[in-house]
Amino acid sequence: MKRTIFIIALILICAPLMPQDSVTFINALGEKETATYGDAVTIFIYVANKTPRGFSQDVGVLRDAGISSGMEYTADRPLRRGIVARMVARHMNLKGSLMYMIFGTERYAYTACVEGGVMDPNGSEWDVLSGEELIEVISRMTNVLGGDQ
Amino acid sequence: MKDMMALLIMAGFIFVSYLPLSAEIKVLSVKGSVAYKSAQKWEPLKVMMRLNPGTKVSTGVASSAVIQIDKHTITIDPMTMIKIYEHKEMVKRAADKEAGSGTMTKLGLKRGSISAKIFRDKRVKTEFQVASPVATSSVRGTWEKNSYGPSKGHVVIVKEGLVQGENKNGSSKYLQPGMVFHQQPGNSDPEPLLADIREKGITSVFVKDTTTDEKNSRGLSSEEFVDNSESPDEFLDSKINSNVSLFIIW
């Protein structure tokens, strides 16, 4: 009896630490007024069809994939359009902007994303994204990669 | 007493004949991580589950669901949240020829995209609306795709039939297959219906005697021609006779 209670208690304590499924994460992200770099890392892990294991490990996975290399941001850093544009451009291997191919900066990554149909031109790489805006960018990215209109 | 009973039965019959019947909302398929919320808590969505009006459905990354609302089929794409506001079926009263039978379905699209294949019976009035924070599409035809995002706005792509797109200011457009309704947040009017086609058209215009290689390399497209002149005025002022063949596939 004591053992059963102990196991139940352990499950209840550990439940918040267990990995979320992607819909729970997306719903929570949609409520956020300001998305963070940590959110972008997590969503890219889901896009790669992997399970998030915590910020440090996830950044390592993305760094190995060439998506977050050279990005030394903390998890709670507010997400700028330029940061996510750079991640998207790397993930999609965008080549629509010569300047991006030469310099690879966030500014030109944003231009490449506009060329690639993932972002709209009426913004700036300095815009801080909300959770809904981050979801929209990732959704458009997966649509373009999947050949959807 | 008998008169009273007869009156009550008649009143009951009239009430029932006008009563909207809640038709079936059924989950046909689920892929990946999909949840629904009918009260306070999100629960996993499962195949063959029955849903009620007022339910929200949300899909995760690389996840989708297909639900059937009466005879309409709705495909919910990844990272989408919808709310089934209402679905009711009005039954025609035999004694009153003016009262028509039909179905009314209203969905809210908070984010993402859905494809809707609408069942249409000519004898039945079918209303199917998808509302986003900036616009509403009303289907009179059979097949459309709706998407909404805070930057892009509400986009409706018509695949079959006729659709009416209307923004919050009441500015509306009727769309036929191939047309795209696009209402951006903050704009008072929707984008021109043929903007998408026009952009594609301009880059496909070539001057006469253009070789296939040149066409393929787009070396002499109209844009290049304008750009290569010394000034736009010089190009626009010059009078040149030209033959134009126009093929409109509609």
Interface residues (C-beta under 8 A of the other chain):
Chain A: D21 S22 V23 T24 F25 I26 N27 G30 I43 Y46 V47 N49 M119 D120 G123 S130 E132 E133 I135 E136 V137 I138 S139 R140 T142 N143 Q149
Chain B: G32 S33 V34 A35 W42 S58 T59 G60 V61 A62 S63 D77 P78 M79 T80 M81 K110 R111 G112 S113 K145 G149 P150 S151 K152 I157
